[in-house]
Amino acid sequence: RPLDAFFNYNFRIVYSKVESVNSISQIKHPSAKAVLDYLSLNKNLEIHHDADLPAKSGMGSSSAFTVGLINVLLEFQKQKMTNFEIAKLAIYLEQNIMNECVGSQDQIATAVGGFNRIDFKKNNEIIISPLLKYEDNIKILERNILLFYSKKQRIASKIEIEKIKNFYSKVSEMNFISESVDHGICLLQEKVFSVSEFGDLMHENWLRKKELHEKVSDESFDLAYDNAIKHGALGGKMLGAGGGGFLLFVVPEDKQDNVIKALKPVSYTHLTLP
């Protein structure tokens, strides 16, 4: 909201902290600072942020914040950008201005929405292919997944930096992870969707992702993962960079209560998906 002139500051940024400053250069919140500066928004302004999910948890909340802030400030200035342009601007600000070691998928997913295959080309072209035509199978998949919060927060960029260092020595793992996208889409295209095959694919994908760096997982999650598999989960993964945050498992509906009960004693909180 715009601030009236009688306040003794020009910008007020309210999140887990409150910043009351007189210039954009004084703002400490990296995303708010970068977006306000890029849009040359020098009007007195107050920004409040309330989150539905905890930060640093692998759910793309940081990029969602940047995308959301760009969107609302464009509306505030009565400017227009397409959803794809907003996503590309968020990628540019996070990677080049904020110097974050982050990917580009969270910004695309947040700004564009939907259930998509996203291809990132070497020439920086981004191709988005909607998969909602497989809606019936996607709904089956949604009914057979469980989401848990580990209550462990981590800074994704620190883990990503370490993983990137290993990429050239982990070619087979990277190739498998990339090829599993095509395999997953093939399963969604089938007339009869196989939950078990999708779960097996998730399991194999996770084993390869763990090989990228030791910080992707830890002993406590490995024990929880094995416990979930023992009680009926078919496969799963730690979302985002790894190292904490949210865990997703593919679990047949008749086994879900068993998995929830198995993980509850070790402090993994089950979330009901919308």
Sequence and secondary structure as in RCSB ss.txt:
>XXXX:A:sequence
RPLDAFFNYNFRIVYSKVESVNSISQIKHPSAKAVLDYLSLNKNLEIHHDADLPAKSGMGSSSAFTVGLINVLLE
FQKQKMTNFEIAKLAIYLEQNIMNECVGSQDQIATAVGGFNRIDFKKNNEIIISPLLKYEDNIKILERNILLFYS
KKQRIASKIEIEKIKNFYSKVSEMNFISESVDHGICLLQEKVFSVSEFGDLMHENWLRKKELHEKVSDESFDLAY
DNAIKHGALGGKMLGAGGGGFLLFVVPEDKQDNVIKALKPVSYTHLTLP
>XXXX:A:secstr
 B  TTSS SEEEESSSEEEESSGGG   HHHHHHHHHTT  S EEEE   SS SSSSSSHHHHHHHHHHHHHHH
HTT    HHHHHHHHHHIIIIIS     SHHHHHHHH SSEEEEE TTS EEEEE GGGHHHHHHHHHTEEEEE 
     HHHHHHHHHHHGGG HHHHHHHHHHHHHHHHHHHSSS  HHHHHHHHHHHHHHHHTT GGG  HHHHHHH
HHHHHTT  EEEE TTSSSSEEEEE  GGGHHHHHHHHGGGT EEE   
